[in-house]
Amino acid sequence: MEMSVAMLKIGAVLSTMIMITNWMSHKLPTLVGLRQDVARPGTSEKIISVLYPGEDDGWQVYGSVQGKCVCSIRSPVQSVCSGDPRYIHLRQTSDHVQNVSQYIEMLNSRTSQDLQQLRDSEMLLVTMETRLKTALNNAQSLTTKSLQELRWSMSEFRPLRLVLGRFRSDVSQFDSLREETSRLHDSLSILKEHFTLQYYHQLQHKASTLQHNLHTCSSRLGCGRLTGISAPVTVRSSGSRFGSWMMDSLIDSLDNRVWVMEGYFKGKRLVEFPSLSDFATGQNFIIHHLDQPWSGTGHVVYDGSLYYNKHNSNTLIRYQLSSGHILAQRDLDQAGFNNTFPYSWGGSSDIDLMADEAGLWAVYTTLPHGGNVVLSRLDPDTLQVMESWDTGFPKRSAGESFLICQTLYLTNSHLAGAKVHFSYHTSTSSYEYTDIPFHNQYSHISMLDYNPRMRALFTWNNGHQVIYDITLLHFIKTTKNNHRNISNVISK
């Protein structure tokens, strides 16, 4: 039985290794949010990122200045992986493990049945032995009835002949098991030669290079205008009705941690997860306790620091995640707080901090602005206001807001049926009314933020943590014959 469990564990490990191989060739592009379109010969597609691995390394990054595809990845097709000697040995080893596991499972089942049958026959053997001793010691006591009972007792041992037959058959099965185990040992020896620590370091380096190339490709895109929001994807369902969850918004960041702050009133508990997968399963988390409590859900993580609104004040705090120290705090001049000018759902959402491709921002309002939404760009080090815009939109009429490429988008509600209703463009100091619907699946959004690194919207929706993909109309600046052209492209 112990051997069966061990073999099954080996089988699980090897199956996982095969799944990783297939995942790297097919799923990685999807996880980073890009489509697997291929630049085709004879089209107007153009390589934007030139720092990509060669064909032997299996990955190429493409961009386009015309057509639909903007940033995409060409990954190895399955036939390439299936021809890799490492993949072949993995498949062979997996087959051997499966065979060994099936043998052991079958033998274990039969042995358990036979053992139970032998235990049931033990009392019969004792009874038979007693009767035979009585017959030998006193032959005159034998009668027709006692002989019939003795014959009937003997017939009850006939199933034991089948047990003995199965034992003989199992001997040959053990020979087959011995051969499969030997082949498994040989396959594992070959795998040990191929899957060395150096190989995994090389794989890690290639993944890092790919991520760098994707960031380089994204930085060449220029900024885009929101035209659509995808169906929601629920990452996790946990926590209170209100809260916020974040990843570092700096585009060049390699920090994949997830940060969670539940509630909106006087909270001090910051939860750290090492990765998005850990957050999705609720595992491997660390709890931090902030020195100063927060208000609202308008927090943001940017370049290794957590930015939030101090409870019962219009004070902004910059909290360094690596050291656990407050590096800066500054009052947001005349900004309302403590439900003076919240979003439509309340929750002390007077001040909403956010980040986009251009840096750190604050959305709020003041009495002099008559309750209209004010957008200010902040210095991420000192929290000083660098520039401000009065959007003219009443803050209490907005359900939530988010910023993409220096354009502020506001929803008309936090409830079911909400739409992106208004946008303000800081580049031209102009606004427009929009009609971009999205599915408010759980009917009560208390946090909605754009993460420029992930190119996705993060929401806290009635105790559910949800992600939306977005569709942007991109303006890509290119140079042709020393003239600057602008091309429009749609990307997701």
Buried (B, 14 or more C-beta within 10 A) or exposed (E): EEEBEEBBEBBEEBBEBBEEBEEBBBBBBEEBBBBBBBBEEEEEBBEBBEEBBEEEEBBBBBBBBBBEBBBBBBBBEEEEBEEBEBBEBBBBBBBBBBBBBEBBEEBEEBBEEBEEEEEEBEEBBEEBEEBEEBBEEEEEEEEEEEEEEBEEBEEBEEEBEEBEEBEEEBEEBEEEBEEBBEBBEBBBEBBEEEBEEEEEEEEEEBEEBBBBBBBBBBEBBBBBBBEBBBEBEBBBEBBEBBBBBBBBBBBEBEBBBBBBBBBBBEBBBBBBBBBBEBBBEEEEEEEBEBEBBBBBBBBBBBBEBBBBBBBEBBBBBBBBBEEEEBEBBBEBEEBBBBEBBBBBBBBBBBBBBBBBBEBBBBBBBBEEBEBBBBBBBBBBEEBEBEEBBBBEBBBEBBBBBBBBBBBBBBBBBBBEEBBBBBBBBBEEEEBEEBEBEBBBBBEBBBBBBBBBBBBBBBBBBBBBBBBBBBBBBBBBEBEEEEEEEEBEBBBB
